[in-house]
Each structure stands twice: as C-alpha cells, then as structure tokens.
Amino acid sequence: MTEDQGLKGKSAVVTGGGDGIGRGIAIALASEGAKVVINDIGRNSEDVFFADEVVKEITNEGGQAVANHDSVATISGGENIIKTATDHFGRIDILVSCAGNLTSAPTVA
C-alpha cells in the first residue's frame, strides 16, 4: 500500500467490498492511502466473512481498513455501516456501492 497515496486522509465505504469488483475497488482505494470500511455479508466455505479477509489483506500491506457485516437491504444495516465508518475514521469521503444479490432464474428466449 505504498503507491501514490493520492487519497491519504480520505475515508471510504465500499459495500460489497468482500469479493469481485468491490474487493478490487477497496484494495485500490487503500493502495492510494484511503481508510476503507469493507462491507460484505458473504462468507467463504470456512464460514469466514469475505470482508474480514479483505481487511486482513489491506492491513498486512500497511493500509487501514475495518470490516462491517451489515446488510445494505435494511435501514438499520445502512445506519450501522455509516456508524462503523464514523466511529473508526470520523467521516465518509467516498462511497462505492457494489453490493448485490445474484439469483438464478431460467433464461427466457
């Protein structure tokens, strides 16, 4: 996490930040110096939250990150995500919304 540091001092929230595009964005923000809240409700096969894995990856590289496991689909979840950011980093400068729910359905021709 020692690149340009153009976002040093900024605080970011990335919903859906535990995997896929959200994970990539969270790591990129941290590499630029942002402090990042990684929000994700997903878990791996060992029942470990994806968000916790990304936080570990960021902090192992010298970045600042904290996990949040609340659902963006509820008002209380949204409030808790905001509270996590303000409690740990004082404010939110950047919000990236990558949370999603993939459901399978038959293809209609």
LUMTORNU-976445 format. One record per atom (N, C-alpha, C, O): residue in three letters; atom name; y, z, x; residue number from 1. Coordinates in nm, 2 decimals, always signed. Each point is the difference from the previous one (the first is absolute). Example, Ala and Ser with C-alpha at 12.3 -4.5 7.8 and 13.67 -1.06 7.14 Angstrom:
<rs>
 rest atom     c2     c3     c1  nr
  Ala    N  -0.57  +0.78  +1.32   1
  Ala   CA  +0.12  +0.00  -0.09   1
  Ala    C  +0.12  +0.00  +0.09   1
  Ala    O  +0.00  +0.07  +0.10   1
  Ser    N  +0.11  -0.14  -0.14   2
  Ser   CA  +0.11  +0.00  +0.09   2
  Ser    C  +0.11  +0.08  -0.08   2
  Ser    O  +0.11  +0.01  +0.05   2
</rs>
This chain:
<rs>
 rest atom     c2     c3     c1  nr
  Met    N  -0.12  +0.00  +0.08   1
  Met   CA  +0.12  +0.00  -0.08   1
  Met    C  +0.13  +0.00  +0.09   1
  Met    O  +0.09  +0.08  -0.03   1
  Thr    N  -0.09  -0.17  +0.12   2
  Thr   CA  +0.11  +0.00  +0.10   2
  Thr    C  +0.07  -0.13  +0.00   2
  Thr    O  +0.06  -0.03  +0.11   2
  Glu    N  -0.06  -0.05  -0.21   3
  Glu   CA  +0.07  -0.13  +0.00   3
  Glu    C  +0.15  +0.02  -0.01   3
  Glu    O  +0.05  +0.09  +0.06   3
  Asp    N  +0.02  -0.17  -0.13   4
  Asp   CA  +0.14  -0.01  -0.01   4
  Asp    C  +0.07  +0.13  -0.05   4
  Asp    O  +0.11  +0.04  +0.04   4
  Gln    N  -0.18  +0.03  -0.13   5
  Gln   CA  +0.06  +0.13  -0.06   5
  Gln    C  +0.12  -0.03  -0.08   5
  Gln    O  +0.09  +0.09  -0.01   5
  Gly    N  -0.08  -0.21  -0.05   6
  Gly   CA  +0.12  -0.03  -0.09   6
  Gly    C  +0.01  +0.08  -0.12   6
  Gly    O  +0.11  +0.00  -0.06   6
  Leu    N  -0.21  +0.07  +0.02   7
  Leu   CA  +0.00  +0.08  -0.12   7
  Leu    C  +0.00  +0.15  +0.03   7
  Leu    O  -0.03  +0.08  -0.09   7
  Lys    N  +0.06  -0.05  +0.21   8
  Lys   CA  +0.00  +0.15  +0.04   8
  Lys    C  +0.09  +0.08  -0.09   8
  Lys    O  +0.11  -0.04  -0.02   8
  Gly    N  -0.16  +0.15  -0.03   9
  Gly   CA  +0.08  +0.08  -0.09   9
  Gly    C  -0.01  -0.03  -0.14   9
  Gly    O  +0.05  +0.08  -0.09   9
  Lys    N  -0.11  -0.19  +0.05  10
  Lys   CA  -0.02  -0.04  -0.14  10
  Lys    C  -0.13  +0.05  -0.05  10
  Lys    O  -0.10  +0.03  +0.07  10
  Ser    N  +0.10  +0.00  -0.20  11
  Ser   CA  -0.12  +0.05  -0.07  11
  Ser    C  -0.05  -0.10  -0.10  11
  Ser    O  +0.08  -0.06  -0.07  11
  Ala    N  -0.21  +0.03  +0.07  12
  Ala   CA  -0.06  -0.10  -0.09  12
  Ala    C  -0.11  +0.06  -0.08  12
  Ala    O  -0.08  +0.09  +0.05  12
  Val    N  +0.06  -0.14  -0.17  13
  Val   CA  -0.12  +0.03  -0.08  13
  Val    C  -0.07  -0.13  -0.03  13
  Val    O  +0.06  -0.10  -0.04  13
  Val    N  -0.19  +0.09  +0.07  14
  Val   CA  -0.08  -0.12  -0.03  14
  Val    C  -0.11  +0.04  -0.09  14
  Val    O  -0.09  +0.07  +0.03  14
  Thr    N  +0.10  -0.11  -0.16  15
  Thr   CA  -0.10  +0.02  -0.09  15
  Thr    C  -0.11  -0.10  +0.02  15
  Thr    O  +0.03  -0.12  +0.04  15
  Gly    N  -0.16  +0.16  -0.05  16
  Gly   CA  -0.11  -0.09  +0.03  16
  Gly    C  -0.01  -0.02  +0.15  16
  Gly    O  -0.04  -0.10  +0.05  16
  Gly    N  +0.09  +0.20  +0.03  17
  Gly   CA  +0.01  -0.02  +0.14  17
  Gly    C  -0.12  +0.04  +0.08  17
  Gly    O  +0.00  -0.01  +0.12  17
  Gly    N  -0.11  +0.03  -0.19  18
  Gly   CA  -0.13  +0.04  +0.07  18
  Gly    C  -0.08  -0.12  +0.04  18
  Gly    O  -0.10  +0.02  +0.07  18
  Asp    N  +0.13  -0.14  -0.12  19
  Asp   CA  -0.09  -0.11  +0.02  19
  Asp    C  +0.08  -0.13  -0.02  19
  Asp    O  +0.10  +0.00  -0.06  19
  Gly    N  -0.16  -0.11  +0.11  20
  Gly   CA  +0.06  -0.13  -0.02  20
  Gly    C  +0.14  -0.02  +0.05  20
  Gly    O  +0.04  +0.05  +0.10  20
  Ile    N  +0.04  -0.12  -0.18  21
  Ile   CA  +0.14  -0.03  +0.03  21
  Ile    C  +0.08  +0.13  +0.02  21
  Ile    O  +0.08  +0.01  +0.09  21
  Gly    N  -0.10  +0.08  -0.18  22
  Gly   CA  +0.07  +0.13  +0.00  22
  Gly    C  -0.02  +0.07  +0.14  22
  Gly    O  +0.09  +0.05  +0.06  22
  Arg    N  -0.21  -0.05  -0.02  23
  Arg   CA  -0.04  +0.06  +0.13  23
  Arg    C  +0.08  -0.07  +0.11  23
  Arg    O  +0.06  +0.07  +0.09  23
  Gly    N  -0.07  -0.20  -0.09  24
  Gly   CA  +0.07  -0.08  +0.11  24
  Gly    C  +0.15  +0.03  +0.00  24
  Gly    O  +0.06  +0.01  +0.10  24
  Ile    N  +0.00  +0.00  -0.22  25
  Ile   CA  +0.15  +0.02  -0.01  25
  Ile    C  +0.03  +0.14  +0.05  25
  Ile    O  +0.09  +0.02  +0.08  25
  Ala    N  -0.17  +0.08  -0.12  26
  Ala   CA  +0.02  +0.14  +0.05  26
  Ala    C  -0.01  +0.01  +0.15  26
  Ala    O  +0.09  +0.07  +0.06  26
  Ile    N  -0.19  -0.13  +0.00  27
  Ile   CA  -0.01  +0.00  +0.14  27
  Ile    C  +0.12  -0.07  +0.07  27
  Ile    O  +0.05  +0.05  +0.10  27
  Ala    N  -0.01  -0.16  -0.16  28
  Ala   CA  +0.11  -0.08  +0.06  28
  Ala    C  +0.13  +0.09  -0.01  28
  Ala    O  +0.08  +0.00  +0.10  28
  Leu    N  -0.06  +0.06  -0.21  29
  Leu   CA  +0.12  +0.09  -0.02  29
  Leu    C  +0.00  +0.11  +0.11  29
  Leu    O  +0.10  +0.03  +0.06  29
  Ala    N  -0.22  +0.03  -0.05  30
  Ala   CA  -0.01  +0.11  +0.10  30
  Ala    C  +0.03  -0.05  +0.14  30
  Ala    O  +0.06  +0.07  +0.08  30
  Ser    N  -0.11  -0.19  -0.05  31
  Ser   CA  +0.01  -0.05  +0.14  31
  Ser    C  +0.15  -0.03  +0.03  31
  Ser    O  +0.04  -0.01  +0.11  31
  Glu    N  +0.04  -0.01  -0.22  32
  Glu   CA  +0.15  -0.02  +0.02  32
  Glu    C  +0.07  +0.13  -0.01  32
  Glu    O  +0.13  +0.00  +0.01  32
  Gly    N  -0.20  +0.12  -0.01  33
  Gly   CA  +0.07  +0.13  +0.00  33
  Gly    C  +0.02  +0.07  -0.13  33
  Gly    O  +0.05  +0.11  +0.00  33
  Ala    N  -0.09  -0.17  -0.11  34
  Ala   CA  +0.01  +0.06  -0.13  34
  Ala    C  -0.10  +0.12  -0.02  34
  Ala    O  -0.11  -0.01  +0.06  34
  Lys    N  +0.15  +0.11  -0.13  35
  Lys   CA  -0.09  +0.11  -0.04  35
  Lys    C  -0.05  -0.05  -0.13  35
  Lys    O  +0.07  -0.04  -0.09  35
  Val    N  -0.21  +0.05  +0.07  36
  Val   CA  -0.06  -0.07  -0.11  36
  Val    C  -0.09  +0.09  -0.09  36
  Val    O  -0.08  +0.08  +0.06  36
  Val    N  +0.10  -0.08  -0.19  37
  Val   CA  -0.09  +0.06  -0.09  37
  Val    C  -0.10  -0.11  -0.04  37
  Val    O  +0.04  -0.10  -0.06  37
  Ile    N  -0.16  +0.13  +0.08  38
  Ile   CA  -0.11  -0.09  -0.04  38
  Ile    C  -0.06  +0.05  -0.13  38
  Ile    O  -0.07  +0.10  +0.00  38
  Asn    N  +0.09  -0.17  -0.10  39
  Asn   CA  -0.05  +0.03  -0.13  39
  Asn    C  -0.12  -0.09  -0.04  39
  Asn    O  +0.01  -0.12  +0.01  39
  Asp    N  -0.12  +0.18  -0.04  40
  Asp   CA  -0.12  -0.07  -0.04  40
  Asp    C  -0.10  +0.10  -0.06  40
  Asp    O  -0.02  +0.11  +0.05  40
  Ile    N  -0.05  -0.16  -0.16  41
  Ile   CA  -0.10  +0.09  -0.06  41
  Ile    C  -0.14  -0.04  +0.04  41
  Ile    O  -0.10  +0.07  -0.04  41
  Gly    N  +0.09  -0.18  +0.11  42
  Gly   CA  -0.14  -0.05  +0.04  42
  Gly    C  -0.06  +0.08  +0.11  42
  Gly    O  +0.06  +0.07  +0.08  42
  Arg    N  -0.20  -0.07  -0.09  43
  Arg   CA  -0.08  +0.07  +0.10  43
  Arg    C  -0.11  -0.09  +0.06  43
  Arg    O  -0.04  -0.10  -0.07  43
  Asn    N  +0.00  +0.13  +0.19  44
  Asn   CA  -0.10  -0.08  +0.06  44
  Asn    C  -0.14  +0.06  -0.04  44
  Asn    O  -0.01  +0.09  -0.08  44
  Ser    N  -0.10  -0.15  +0.14  45
  Ser   CA  -0.13  +0.04  -0.04  45
  Ser    C  -0.04  +0.14  +0.04  45
  Ser    O  -0.09  +0.06  -0.05  45
  Glu    N  +0.17  +0.00  +0.15  46
  Glu   CA  -0.02  +0.14  +0.04  46
  Glu    C  +0.09  +0.09  -0.08  46
  Glu    O  +0.01  +0.12  +0.03  46
  Asp    N  +0.06  -0.17  -0.14  47
  Asp   CA  +0.08  +0.08  -0.09  47
  Asp    C  +0.13  +0.04  +0.07  47
  Asp    O  +0.06  +0.10  -0.04  47
  Val    N  -0.02  -0.17  +0.15  48
  Val   CA  +0.13  +0.03  +0.07  48
  Val    C  +0.11  -0.09  -0.06  48
  Val    O  -0.03  -0.12  -0.02  48
  Phe    N  +0.14  +0.17  -0.01  49
  Phe   CA  +0.11  -0.08  -0.06  49
  Phe    C  +0.05  -0.10  +0.11  49
  Phe    O  +0.01  +0.03  +0.11  49
  Phe    N  +0.01  -0.16  -0.16  50
  Phe   CA  +0.05  -0.10  +0.09  50
  Phe    C  +0.13  +0.04  +0.06  50
  Phe    O  +0.03  -0.03  +0.11  50
  Ala    N  +0.06  +0.09  -0.20  51
  Ala   CA  +0.13  +0.04  +0.05  51
  Ala    C  -0.01  +0.09  +0.12  51
  Ala    O  +0.08  -0.01  +0.10  51
  Asp    N  -0.18  +0.11  -0.10  52
  Asp   CA  -0.02  +0.09  +0.11  52
  Asp    C  -0.03  -0.08  +0.13  52
  Asp    O  +0.04  +0.04  +0.11  52
  Glu    N  -0.13  -0.14  -0.12  53
  Glu   CA  -0.03  -0.08  +0.11  53
  Glu    C  +0.12  -0.07  +0.06  53
  Glu    O  +0.01  -0.01  +0.13  53
  Val    N  +0.07  -0.05  -0.21  54
  Val   CA  +0.12  -0.07  +0.05  54
  Val    C  +0.10  +0.10  +0.07  54
  Val    O  +0.06  -0.03  +0.10  54
  Val    N  -0.05  +0.15  -0.17  55
  Val   CA  +0.09  +0.10  +0.07  55
  Val    C  -0.05  +0.04  +0.13  55
  Val    O  +0.08  +0.01  +0.10  55
  Lys    N  -0.21  +0.00  -0.08  56
  Lys   CA  -0.06  +0.04  +0.13  56
  Lys    C  +0.03  -0.11  +0.10  56
  Lys    O  +0.03  +0.02  +0.11  56
  Glu    N  -0.05  -0.15  -0.16  57
  Glu   CA  +0.02  -0.11  +0.09  57
  Glu    C  +0.15  +0.00  +0.05  57
  Glu    O  +0.03  -0.03  +0.12  57
  Ile    N  +0.06  +0.05  -0.21  58
  Ile   CA  +0.15  +0.00  +0.04  58
  Ile    C  +0.03  +0.11  +0.09  58
  Ile    O  +0.07  -0.02  +0.10  58
  Thr    N  -0.12  +0.14  -0.14  59
  Thr   CA  +0.04  +0.12  +0.08  59
  Thr    C  -0.07  +0.00  +0.14  59
  Thr    O  +0.06  +0.04  +0.10  59
  Asn    N  -0.18  -0.10  -0.09  60
  Asn   CA  -0.06  -0.02  +0.13  60
  Asn    C  +0.08  -0.09  +0.09  60
  Asn    O  -0.02  +0.01  +0.13  60
  Glu    N  +0.10  -0.10  -0.18  61
  Glu   CA  +0.08  -0.09  +0.08  61
  Glu    C  +0.14  +0.06  +0.02  61
  Glu    O  +0.09  -0.07  +0.05  61
  Gly    N  -0.07  +0.19  -0.09  62
  Gly   CA  +0.13  +0.07  +0.02  62
  Gly    C  +0.10  -0.02  -0.12  62
  Gly    O  +0.12  +0.05  +0.01  62
  Gly    N  -0.16  -0.11  -0.12  63
  Gly   CA  +0.09  -0.01  -0.12  63
  Gly    C  -0.01  +0.12  -0.08  63
  Gly    O  -0.08  +0.09  +0.02  63
  Gln    N  +0.17  -0.09  -0.13  64
  Gln   CA  +0.00  +0.11  -0.09  64
  Gln    C  -0.04  -0.06  -0.14  64
  Gln    O  +0.05  -0.09  -0.05  64
  Ala    N  -0.15  +0.16  -0.01  65
  Ala   CA  -0.05  -0.04  -0.13  65
  Ala    C  -0.06  +0.12  -0.07  65
  Ala    O  -0.05  +0.09  +0.07  65
  Val    N  +0.05  -0.10  -0.20  66
  Val   CA  -0.07  +0.10  -0.08  66
  Val    C  -0.06  -0.07  -0.12  66
  Val    O  +0.05  -0.10  -0.05  66
  Ala    N  -0.17  +0.16  +0.01  67
  Ala   CA  -0.07  -0.06  -0.12  67
  Ala    C  +0.04  +0.06  -0.13  67
  Ala    O  +0.05  +0.11  -0.01  67
  Asn    N  -0.06  -0.19  -0.09  68
  Asn   CA  +0.01  +0.04  -0.14  68
  Asn    C  -0.11  -0.07  -0.08  68
  Asn    O  -0.02  -0.12  +0.01  68
  His    N  -0.04  +0.20  -0.10  69
  His   CA  -0.12  -0.05  -0.07  69
  His    C  +0.03  -0.01  -0.15  69
  His    O  -0.10  +0.00  -0.08  69
  Asp    N  +0.22  +0.00  +0.04  70
  Asp   CA  +0.04  +0.00  -0.15  70
  Asp    C  -0.01  -0.15  -0.05  70
  Asp    O  +0.03  -0.09  +0.07  70
  Ser    N  -0.05  +0.08  -0.20  71
  Ser   CA  -0.01  -0.13  -0.06  71
  Ser    C  +0.14  -0.04  -0.04  71
  Ser    O  +0.08  +0.07  -0.06  71
  Val    N  -0.05  -0.20  +0.09  72
  Val   CA  +0.13  -0.06  -0.04  72
  Val    C  +0.00  -0.03  -0.15  72
  Val    O  +0.11  -0.03  -0.06  72
  Ala    N  -0.22  +0.05  -0.01  73
  Ala   CA  -0.01  -0.04  -0.14  73
  Ala    C  +0.05  +0.11  -0.09  73
  Ala    O  +0.00  -0.01  -0.13  73
  Thr    N  +0.04  +0.13  +0.18  74
  Thr   CA  +0.04  +0.11  -0.08  74
  Thr    C  +0.14  +0.04  +0.05  74
  Thr    O  +0.04  -0.01  +0.11  74
  Ile    N  +0.04  +0.07  -0.21  75
  Ile   CA  +0.13  +0.05  +0.04  75
  Ile    C  -0.01  +0.11  +0.10  75
  Ile    O  +0.07  +0.00  +0.10  75
  Ser    N  -0.16  +0.09  -0.12  76
  Ser   CA  -0.02  +0.11  +0.09  76
  Ser    C  -0.04  -0.04  +0.14  76
  Ser    O  +0.04  +0.05  +0.10  76
  Gly    N  -0.12  -0.16  -0.10  77
  Gly   CA  -0.04  -0.06  +0.13  77
  Gly    C  +0.12  -0.05  +0.08  77
  Gly    O  +0.01  +0.02  +0.12  77
  Gly    N  +0.07  -0.10  -0.19  78
  Gly   CA  +0.12  -0.05  +0.06  78
  Gly    C  +0.09  +0.11  +0.05  78
  Gly    O  +0.06  -0.01  +0.11  78
  Glu    N  -0.04  +0.11  -0.19  79
  Glu   CA  +0.08  +0.12  +0.04  79
  Glu    C  -0.05  +0.06  +0.12  79
  Glu    O  +0.07  +0.04  +0.09  79
  Asn    N  -0.21  -0.02  -0.08  80
  Asn   CA  -0.06  +0.06  +0.12  80
  Asn    C  +0.01  -0.09  +0.12  80
  Asn    O  +0.02  +0.06  +0.11  80
  Ile    N  -0.02  -0.19  -0.12  81
  Ile   CA  +0.02  -0.09  +0.11  81
  Ile    C  +0.14  +0.02  +0.06  81
  Ile    O  +0.02  +0.02  +0.12  81
  Ile    N  +0.08  -0.01  -0.21  82
  Ile   CA  +0.14  +0.02  +0.04  82
  Ile    C  +0.01  +0.14  +0.07  82
  Ile    O  +0.07  +0.01  +0.10  82
  Lys    N  -0.13  +0.09  -0.16  83
  Lys   CA  +0.01  +0.13  +0.05  83
  Lys    C  -0.07  +0.01  +0.14  83
  Lys    O  +0.06  +0.06  +0.09  83
  Thr    N  -0.17  -0.13  -0.07  84
  Thr   CA  -0.06  -0.01  +0.14  84
  Thr    C  +0.10  -0.05  +0.10  84
  Thr    O  +0.01  +0.05  +0.11  84
  Ala    N  +0.05  -0.16  -0.15  85
  Ala   CA  +0.10  -0.06  +0.10  85
  Ala    C  +0.12  +0.09  +0.03  85
  Ala    O  +0.04  +0.01  +0.11  85
  Thr    N  +0.02  +0.04  -0.22  86
  Thr   CA  +0.12  +0.09  +0.02  86
  Thr    C  -0.04  +0.13  +0.07  86
  Thr    O  +0.08  +0.05  +0.08  86
  Asp    N  -0.19  +0.00  -0.11  87
  Asp   CA  -0.04  +0.13  +0.07  87
  Asp    C  -0.03  -0.02  +0.15  87
  Asp    O  +0.04  +0.08  +0.08  87
  His    N  -0.10  -0.19  -0.05  88
  His   CA  -0.03  -0.03  +0.14  88
  His    C  +0.11  -0.07  +0.08  88
  His    O  +0.01  +0.03  +0.12  88
  Phe    N  +0.06  -0.12  -0.18  89
  Phe   CA  +0.09  -0.08  +0.07  89
  Phe    C  +0.14  +0.00  -0.05  89
  Phe    O  +0.09  -0.06  +0.06  89
  Gly    N  -0.06  +0.14  -0.17  90
  Gly   CA  +0.13  +0.02  -0.05  90
  Gly    C  +0.06  -0.10  -0.09  90
  Gly    O  +0.09  +0.02  -0.08  90
  Arg    N  -0.14  -0.15  +0.09  91
  Arg   CA  +0.05  -0.10  -0.09  91
  Arg    C  -0.10  -0.12  +0.00  91
  Arg    O  -0.10  +0.00  +0.07  91
  Ile    N  +0.14  -0.10  -0.15  92
  Ile   CA  -0.08  -0.13  +0.00  92
  Ile    C  +0.10  -0.11  +0.02  92
  Ile    O  +0.10  -0.02  -0.07  92
  Asp    N  -0.12  -0.05  +0.18  93
  Asp   CA  +0.09  -0.12  +0.03  93
  Asp    C  -0.07  -0.13  -0.04  93
  Asp    O  +0.07  -0.10  -0.04  93
  Ile    N  -0.20  +0.10  +0.05  94
  Ile   CA  -0.07  -0.13  -0.03  94
  Ile    C  -0.12  +0.03  -0.09  94
  Ile    O  -0.07  +0.10  +0.01  94
  Leu    N  +0.06  -0.18  -0.12  95
  Leu   CA  -0.12  +0.01  -0.09  95
  Leu    C  -0.07  -0.13  +0.00  95
  Leu    O  +0.06  -0.10  -0.03  95
  Val    N  -0.19  +0.11  +0.05  96
  Val   CA  -0.09  -0.12  +0.00  96
  Val    C  -0.10  +0.02  -0.10  96
  Val    O  -0.08  +0.10  +0.01  96
  Ser    N  +0.07  -0.18  -0.12  97
  Ser   CA  -0.10  +0.02  -0.11  97
  Ser    C  -0.11  -0.10  +0.02  97
  Ser    O  +0.01  -0.11  -0.03  97
  Cys    N  -0.12  +0.17  +0.08  98
  Cys   CA  -0.12  -0.09  +0.02  98
  Cys    C  -0.12  +0.06  -0.08  98
  Cys    O  -0.11  -0.06  +0.01  98
  Ala    N  +0.13  +0.16  -0.09  99
  Ala   CA  -0.12  +0.06  -0.07  99
  Ala    C  -0.04  -0.10  -0.11  99
  Ala    O  +0.08  -0.06  -0.06  99
  Gly    N  -0.21  +0.05  +0.04 100
  Gly   CA  -0.05  -0.09  -0.10 100
  Gly    C  -0.14  +0.05  -0.04 100
  Gly    O  -0.07  +0.08  +0.07 100
  Asn    N  +0.02  -0.14  -0.18 101
  Asn   CA  -0.13  +0.04  -0.05 101
  Asn    C  -0.07  -0.14  -0.02 101
  Asn    O  +0.04  -0.07  -0.09 101
  Leu    N  -0.15  +0.05  +0.16 102
  Leu   CA  -0.07  -0.12  -0.01 102
  Leu    C  -0.12  +0.02  -0.10 102
  Leu    O  -0.08  +0.08  +0.03 102
  Thr    N  +0.08  -0.16  -0.13 103
  Thr   CA  -0.11  +0.01  -0.10 103
  Thr    C  -0.07  -0.14  +0.00 103
  Thr    O  +0.07  -0.10  +0.01 103
  Ser    N  -0.20  +0.10  -0.03 104
  Ser   CA  -0.07  -0.12  -0.01 104
  Ser    C  -0.01  -0.05  -0.14 104
  Ser    O  -0.01  +0.08  -0.09 104
  Ala    N  +0.02  -0.21  +0.07 105
  Ala   CA  -0.01  -0.06  -0.13 105
  Ala    C  -0.06  -0.14  +0.02 105
  Ala    O  +0.02  -0.06  +0.10 105
  Pro    N  -0.09  +0.01  -0.20 106
  Pro   CA  -0.06  -0.13  +0.01 106
  Pro    C  +0.12  -0.11  +0.01 106
  Pro    O  +0.10  +0.02  -0.06 106
  Thr    N  -0.13  -0.12  +0.13 107
  Thr   CA  +0.10  -0.11  +0.01 107
  Thr    C  -0.01  -0.09  -0.12 107
  Thr    O  -0.11  -0.03  -0.05 107
  Val    N  +0.23  +0.00  -0.01 108
  Val   CA  +0.01  -0.08  -0.12 108
  Val    C  +0.03  -0.14  +0.05 108
  Val    O  +0.10  -0.02  +0.07 108
  Ala    N  -0.18  -0.07  -0.12 109
  Ala   CA  +0.02  -0.14  +0.05 109
  Ala    C  +0.08  -0.08  -0.11 109
  Ala    O  +0.03  -0.12  +0.02 109
</rs>
